[in-house]
């Protein structure tokens, strides 16, 4: 993507659309050989973030990919919001408590365990663990499972996923800015050698 094909006009435009096309090509090619396209596209995204990080094109790719990710996330959240009134009748207290446990206990604990042994401080690990992804991938996984199997209580499953994503969006959306800002200020003070305020 950064060098080939050399005489291709698209390659010289440095358009971010090429990154999107590469991810779609990876997904499609993997599905054609009966692989798992979702994981392949994820791996391609990681490779695009890390490869040629000092290349001028990399900055444009990153900006385009981030804008596209935000746009698709917004569209998906709007569609999910439209589906929530249909899902509410399926949501009961045990499923709502499961959604709360996923946001406040299970995901943070899993994140802390996965980051054990890293160079990050306990506070940094806690922030990363709590402010993970919103669970939008669960929509893909549940839709895929529903297409392959006859799910029992599919309405309850969709209601639980929808509630969990809604709760995550609200909790993390309202608190992330303040927490990240405070963590950034603390890091800047530490780098400048200034005393930290408690």
DACOR-V788360 format. One record per helix or strand. SS is the DSSP state (~ for helix, > for strand). FROM is the first residue (numbers start at 1). LEN is the number of residues. If there is no record, write none. Layout:
# DACOR-V788360
SS:FROM:LEN + SS:FROM:LEN
This chain:
# DACOR-V788360
~:9:5 + ~:17:16 + ~:37:14 + ~:56:35 + ~:93:22 + ~:122:9 + ~:137:12 + ~:154:39
